[in-house]
Amino acid sequence: MNKVGLFGIGLDTYWAQFDGLLDRLTGYQNFIAETMRQFGATVVDAGLVDSPEKAQAAGELLKKNDVEIVFLYVSTYALSSTVLPVAQKVKVPVVILNLQPVPAIDYETFNALGDRGKMTGEWLAHCQACSVPEIANVFNRSGIRYEFVTGYLHEEQAWTEIQGWIEASRVARVMRTNRLGVLGHYYGGMLDVYSDLTQQSAVFGNHIELLEMCELKKYRDEVTDDEIQQKVAEFRQTFDVSESCEKAEILRAAQTSVALDRLVKKHQLGSMAYYYEGTDGNEYENIVTSVIAGNTLLTGKNIPVAGECEIKNAQAMKIMDAFGAGGSFSEFYAMDFNDDIVMLGHDGPAHFAIAEGRVQLVPLPVYHGKPGKGLSIQMSVKHGDVTILSVVQGKDGLFLLVAEGESVSGPVLQIGNTNSRYRFSIGAREFMDRWSKQGPAHHCAIGVGHIADKIEKLGQLLNLEVVKIC
């Protein structure tokens, strides 16, 4: 459940002076709360705070309800002493809603009121901007994180921003409560892939569960023939299974897929990273060379799985998936300077929910750079807007690297991998240089739609730097 906090601020001195002003302002706040609920949020509304005493009570209420983020609606001028106690108590980022009732005051009607008392009351219903510098001053001096949404109550742009903050707060909660499984070990020599697991948990708040291959083997040994046949049926329903796939390979992959489901259920995993080699012909090799189909099913069911034990990329994939954008495991494949595009793909798990057309399940005689052979996924990401995300471990800590581009049609490599063509506004050459210069690992997560603005909001909620390319 994604809980967001809301409270308005005003000045109690005004209510006796200007008849109807309080009811009018609380009406605006009720509209804000109801619109937020339409975005799927559970809104904890602490009401309109107009004194330091009410601020203490509002802070207690929001803290008790464990809200992810607080929206502060500036209804009229209010003292900063009605704001600071709330922010200090809840200790979550604050989004200041500087929203006028209308785009502009109707000056002619306003001035025709004649009565300066009525005119002042009408002005106070529109003077949201008056308190904004004061609140910012106090928050800056108090070390409180905050952002603004400035506009008017029925403005589409303002509500797009608010919805983005609500979605980002939901994803922050998803990450904090996520259980990420790590199965096997890193691919030896991929120094860019190695992660500081403590730092991952410290930044995202999630739990990391270290898994054993022997446990997966135990579950695999217990799989029944009926379960295998049910999984084969799921393969055929989800994938376009190539006729060249050997029956024995399909059954092998199905048995492993059932075992993966049990492993995920046992440890309540929301994402996973894996890799294993061992000696030639060992029992675990039979398992690890048959995981791609099952891990692709998991990825498309909102449990993203990253190969080569790329834990950072499992985090990136989970972020993309939580935003509803997919998040497919990818790496840079090639560049086409004739068409000015970059090709990305991978031989590991894909996000079948964001495929262009049907996903193919095909045989691979060799897993390049890995032991054994087996089945793999062949697909392209849906044509249209895409966002690419990498969780980067730099020398000073983690940050998010994001870019927006377009998945375009054209020839791809039919090598039993995910493979897509991407175009960027700054061109393939400059994109490649600028992306690489940030020092990400060679993997990334690709999702559909342009959501860099939401990822930037997530970064602010997590206190993470976000670097945007193009």
C-alpha positions in Angstrom: 0.0 0.0 0.0 1.5 3.3 -1.1 0.6 6.0 1.6 1.2 9.6 0.8 0.8 12.4 3.3 -1.1 15.7 2.7 -1.6 18.8 4.8 -2.5 22.3 4.0 -1.4 25.5 5.7 -3.1 28.8 6.5 -3.2 31.4 9.2 -5.9 31.2 11.9 -6.0 35.0 12.2 -7.7 35.2 8.8 -10.8 33.1 9.5 -12.6 35.6 11.7 -11.6 38.5 9.4 -12.7 37.0 6.1 -16.0 35.2 6.0 -16.0 32.0 3.9 -12.3 32.0 3.3 -11.6 28.8 5.4 -14.3 26.8 3.8 -13.1 27.8 0.4 -9.5 26.8 1.0 -10.4 23.5 2.6 -12.5 22.8 -0.4 -9.5 23.2 -2.6 -7.5 20.8 -0.4 -10.3 18.2 -0.5 -10.1 18.4 -4.3 -6.4 17.8 -4.2 -6.8 14.8 -1.9 -9.5 13.2 -4.1 -7.5 13.7 -7.3 -4.5 12.1 -5.7 -6.6 9.1 -4.7 -7.5 8.7 -8.4 -3.8 8.0 -9.0 -4.0 4.9 -6.7 -2.5 6.5 -3.6 -3.8 6.1 -0.1 -3.9 9.7 1.0 -3.4 10.5 4.7 -4.9 14.0 4.9 -3.9 15.8 8.1 -6.2 18.7 7.3 -5.5 22.4 7.2 -2.8 23.4 9.7 -3.1 27.0 10.9 -1.2 27.0 14.1 2.0 25.4 15.6 -0.1 23.3 17.9 -2.0 21.8 14.9 1.4 21.3 13.2 2.5 19.0 16.0 -0.7 16.9 15.7 -0.4 16.7 11.9 3.2 15.6 12.2 2.2 12.8 14.7 -0.6 11.6 12.4 1.6 11.4 9.3 4.5 9.8 11.2 2.1 7.2 12.7 0.8 6.3 9.2 4.4 5.8 7.8 3.8 7.9 4.7 6.4 7.7 1.9 6.2 11.4 0.9 4.4 14.5 2.2 2.6 17.0 -0.1 2.3 20.4 1.5 -0.5 22.5 0.0 0.0 26.2 0.5 -3.6 27.4 0.6 -2.8 31.0 1.4 -0.1 32.9 3.3 0.9 30.9 6.4 3.6 31.2 9.0 6.6 28.9 8.5 6.2 27.8 12.2 3.1 25.8 11.0 5.3 23.9 8.6 8.6 23.1 10.2 7.3 20.8 13.0 5.5 18.6 10.5 8.6 18.2 8.3 10.9 17.6 11.2 8.6 14.9 12.6 7.9 12.8 9.5 11.5 12.9 8.1 10.5 12.2 4.5 10.8 14.4 1.4 8.2 17.2 1.1 6.7 18.4 -2.2 5.4 21.9 -1.8 2.2 22.5 -3.8 2.2 26.1 -4.9 -1.2 25.8 -6.7 -3.4 28.8 -7.3 -7.1 28.2 -7.8 -7.0 29.7 -11.3 -4.3 30.7 -13.8 -4.8 34.4 -13.1 -7.0 36.6 -11.0 -9.9 38.2 -12.9 -8.6 41.7 -12.3 -11.7 43.5 -13.6 -14.1 41.5 -11.4 -11.7 41.7 -8.5 -11.4 45.5 -8.6 -15.2 45.9 -9.1 -15.7 44.4 -5.6 -15.2 47.9 -4.2 -15.0 46.8 -0.6 -11.3 46.5 0.3 -12.0 43.9 2.9 -13.7 41.6 0.4 -10.9 42.4 -2.0 -8.3 41.4 0.5 -10.1 38.1 1.3 -10.3 37.3 -2.4 -6.6 38.1 -2.8 -5.7 35.8 0.1 -7.5 32.9 -1.7 -5.0 33.4 -4.5 -1.7 34.3 -2.7 -0.2 30.8 -2.5 3.1 32.1 -3.8 3.5 34.4 -0.8 4.7 31.7 1.6 6.8 29.7 -0.8 10.1 31.6 -0.3 9.6 31.7 3.4 9.1 27.9 3.6 12.1 27.3 1.3 14.3 29.5 3.5 13.4 27.6 6.6 13.8 24.2 4.9 17.2 25.1 3.6 18.4 26.2 7.0 16.9 23.0 8.6 18.4 20.6 6.1 14.9 19.3 4.9 14.6 17.9 1.4 11.8 19.4 -0.7 10.7 20.1 -4.2 8.0 22.4 -5.7 5.0 21.9 -8.0 4.0 25.4 -9.1 0.9 26.0 -11.2 -2.9 26.1 -10.7 -5.5 23.6 -9.4 -6.8 22.3 -12.7 -3.6 22.5 -14.7 -2.6 19.3 -16.5 1.1 20.0 -16.2 0.9 20.4 -12.5 -1.0 17.1 -12.1 1.4 15.3 -14.3 4.1 16.4 -11.9 2.1 15.3 -8.8 1.3 11.9 -10.4 5.0 11.5 -11.1 5.8 12.1 -7.5 3.2 9.7 -6.3 4.5 7.0 -8.7 8.1 7.6 -7.6 7.1 7.3 -4.0 5.4 4.0 -4.7 8.5 2.7 -6.5 10.7 3.8 -3.6 8.5 1.7 -1.3 8.7 -1.3 -3.8 12.5 -1.1 -3.7 12.6 -0.7 0.1 10.4 -3.8 0.6 11.9 -5.9 -2.2 13.8 -9.1 -1.5 16.6 -9.6 -4.1 18.0 -13.1 -4.5 21.6 -13.7 -5.5 22.1 -17.2 -6.9 25.6 -18.5 -7.6 28.5 -16.0 -8.1 29.8 -13.3 -10.3 31.1 -14.0 -13.8 34.8 -14.1 -13.2 36.8 -11.1 -14.5 33.8 -8.7 -15.1 35.1 -6.2 -12.6 32.4 -3.6 -13.6 29.7 -6.0 -12.5 30.9 -6.5 -8.9 28.7 -4.7 -6.3 28.9 -3.6 -2.7 25.9 -5.4 -1.4 25.8 -3.4 1.9 25.7 -0.2 -0.1 22.9 -1.6 -2.3 20.8 -2.3 0.8 21.7 1.0 2.4 20.6 3.1 -0.6 17.5 1.1 -1.7 16.6 -0.3 1.6 15.9 -3.8 0.3 17.0 -7.2 1.6 19.5 -9.3 -0.3 19.1 -13.1 0.1 22.1 -15.2 -0.8 20.9 -18.4 -2.4 22.5 -21.8 -2.9 22.5 -23.9 -6.1 22.0 -27.0 -4.0 18.6 -25.7 -2.8 17.5 -25.1 -6.4 18.7 -28.6 -7.3 16.6 -30.0 -4.4 13.5 -28.3 -5.7 14.3 -29.5 -9.3 14.6 -33.1 -8.2 11.2 -32.9 -6.6 9.4 -31.6 -9.7 6.7 -34.0 -11.0 5.9 -35.0 -14.6 2.6 -33.2 -14.4 4.3 -30.0 -13.3 6.7 -30.3 -16.2 3.8 -30.7 -18.7 2.0 -27.7 -17.2 5.1 -25.6 -17.6 5.6 -26.8 -21.2 2.1 -25.6 -21.8 2.9 -22.2 -20.3 6.0 -22.0 -22.5 3.9 -22.6 -25.6 1.3 -20.1 -24.5 3.8 -17.4 -23.8 6.5 -18.1 -26.4 6.6 -19.0 -30.1 8.5 -22.3 -29.5 10.7 -23.0 -32.5 10.2 -26.4 -34.1 14.0 -26.8 -34.0 13.9 -27.0 -30.2 14.6 -30.6 -29.0 11.9 -32.1 -26.9 14.5 -33.0 -24.3 15.7 -29.4 -24.0 12.1 -28.1 -23.6 11.5 -30.6 -20.8 14.8 -29.8 -19.2 14.0 -26.0 -19.2 10.5 -26.7 -18.0 11.7 -28.7 -15.0 14.2 -26.0 -14.1 11.5 -23.3 -14.5 9.2 -25.1 -11.9 12.2 -25.2 -9.5 12.9 -21.5 -10.0 9.3 -20.8 -9.2 9.6 -22.7 -5.9 12.9 -20.9 -5.1 11.3 -17.5 -5.6 8.2 -18.5 -3.6 10.2 -20.0 -0.7 12.3 -16.8 -0.3 9.5 -14.3 -1.3 11.8 -12.8 -4.0 10.9 -9.8 -6.0 14.0 -9.9 -8.2 17.1 -12.0 -8.7 20.6 -12.1 -10.1 22.4 -15.3 -11.0 25.4 -17.0 -12.6 27.2 -20.3 -12.1 29.9 -22.4 -13.9 31.6 -25.0 -11.9 33.5 -27.9 -13.4 32.5 -29.5 -16.7 29.6 -31.9 -16.5 28.7 -31.1 -12.9 25.1 -31.4 -11.8 24.6 -27.7 -11.4 25.7 -27.1 -15.0 22.6 -29.0 -16.1 20.5 -26.5 -14.1 22.2 -23.2 -15.0 22.2 -24.0 -18.8 18.4 -24.4 -18.6 17.3 -21.3 -16.7 16.7 -18.7 -19.5 13.2 -19.7 -20.3 12.1 -19.9 -16.7 13.8 -16.7 -15.7 12.2 -14.9 -18.7 8.8 -16.0 -17.4 9.6 -14.7 -14.0 10.8 -11.4 -15.4 7.6 -10.9 -17.3 5.7 -11.6 -14.1 7.3 -8.7 -12.3 10.2 -10.6 -10.8 13.1 -9.4 -13.0 16.1 -11.6 -13.3 19.5 -10.5 -14.4 22.2 -12.8 -15.7 25.9 -12.8 -15.0 25.1 -12.0 -11.4 24.6 -8.3 -12.3 23.0 -7.3 -9.0 23.1 -3.6 -9.9 21.2 -4.3 -13.1 18.6 -6.4 -11.2 18.0 -3.3 -9.2 17.6 -1.2 -12.4 15.3 -3.8 -13.9 13.1 -3.8 -10.7 12.8 0.0 -10.8 11.7 -0.1 -14.5 9.3 -2.9 -13.8 7.8 -1.1 -10.8 7.1 1.9 -13.0 5.3 -0.4 -15.4 7.8 0.1 -18.1 9.2 -3.4 -18.3 13.0 -3.5 -17.8 14.7 -6.0 -20.0 18.3 -7.2 -19.4 20.6 -5.7 -22.1 24.1 -4.9 -23.1 25.6 -3.0 -26.0 25.9 -5.3 -29.1 27.0 -3.1 -32.0 26.7 0.3 -33.7 25.3 1.0 -37.2 26.8 4.2 -38.4 24.9 4.0 -41.7 21.5 4.2 -39.8 22.9 6.1 -36.8 21.6 3.6 -34.3 22.9 1.5 -31.4 22.1 -2.2 -31.0 21.5 -3.7 -27.6 20.4 -7.1 -26.5 21.5 -10.1 -24.4 21.4 -13.9 -24.3 19.9 -14.0 -20.9 16.4 -13.4 -19.5 14.2 -10.9 -21.3 11.0 -9.0 -20.3 8.5 -10.7 -22.6 5.8 -8.2 -21.7 7.5 -5.5 -23.7 8.3 -7.5 -26.8 7.6 -6.4 -30.4 5.4 -9.3 -31.5 5.7 -12.9 -30.2 8.8 -13.9 -28.2 10.6 -16.9 -29.7 12.1 -19.8 -27.7 15.0 -21.1 -29.8 17.9 -23.5 -29.4 21.5 -22.3 -28.9 24.3 -24.7 -29.7 26.6 -22.7 -27.5 26.2 -20.0 -24.9 28.8 -17.5 -25.8 31.4 -17.1 -23.0 29.5 -19.6 -20.8 29.4 -23.3 -20.4 26.9 -25.7 -22.1 24.1 -25.2 -24.6 20.3 -25.0 -24.3 17.3 -22.8 -25.1 17.3 -19.0 -25.3 15.0 -16.1 -26.0 14.9 -14.2 -29.3 12.9 -10.9 -29.3 13.0 -7.2 -29.9 11.7 -4.5 -27.6 8.5 -2.8 -28.8 9.1 -0.1 -31.3 8.5 3.4 -29.9 9.8 5.5 -27.0 12.1 3.7 -24.6 14.1 4.6 -21.4 17.4 3.0 -20.5 18.5 2.8 -16.9 21.7 1.8 -15.1 22.4 1.7 -11.4 26.1 2.8 -11.4 28.6 2.2 -8.6 31.0 5.0 -8.9 34.0 5.9 -6.8 31.8 8.1 -4.5 28.9 5.7 -4.3 25.8 4.8 -6.3 23.9 6.9 -8.8 21.3 6.4 -11.5 22.2 6.9 -15.2 19.2 7.3 -17.5 18.6 8.1 -21.2 15.6 8.3 -23.4 15.5 7.1 -27.0 13.5 5.2 -29.5 13.3 1.5 -30.4 13.2 1.5 -34.2 12.5 -1.1 -36.9 15.2 -2.6 -39.1 17.4 -5.6 -39.4 18.6 -7.3 -36.2 20.9 -10.2 -35.4 19.0 -13.5 -35.4 21.4 -15.2 -33.0 19.0 -16.4 -30.3 19.2 -13.3 -28.2 17.1 -10.3 -27.4 18.2 -7.7 -30.0 16.9 -4.2 -30.8 17.9 -1.0 -32.6 17.8 2.2 -30.7 18.0 5.8 -31.9 19.0 8.8 -29.7 18.4 12.5 -30.4 22.1 13.3 -30.0 23.2 10.5 -32.4 24.7 7.1 -31.8 28.3 8.2 -31.6 27.8 11.0 -29.0 25.3 8.9 -27.0 27.8 6.0 -26.8 30.6 8.3 -25.6 28.5 10.3 -23.1 26.9 7.2 -21.7 30.2 5.3 -21.3 31.9 8.3 -19.8 29.7 8.0 -16.7 31.3 4.6 -16.0 28.3 2.2 -15.8 28.6 -1.5 -16.0 28.2 -2.8 -19.5 24.6 -4.0 -18.7 21.5 -1.8 -18.5 17.7 -2.2 -18.2 15.5 -1.1 -21.1 11.8 -0.2 -20.6 9.1 1.2 -22.8 8.0 4.9 -22.7 9.9 8.0 -21.7 10.0 8.0 -17.8 13.3 9.8 -17.1 11.3 12.5 -15.2 9.9 9.9 -12.9 13.3 8.3 -12.4 14.7 11.7 -11.5 12.0 12.1 -8.9 12.8 8.6 -7.5 16.4 9.7 -7.2 15.4 12.7 -5.2 13.3 10.5 -2.9 16.2 8.1 -2.4 18.7 10.9 -2.1 20.5 9.5 -5.2 22.1 11.6 -8.0 20.5 11.0 -11.4 22.5 11.7 -14.5 20.5 12.0 -17.7 22.0 11.6 -21.1 20.3 13.5 -24.0 
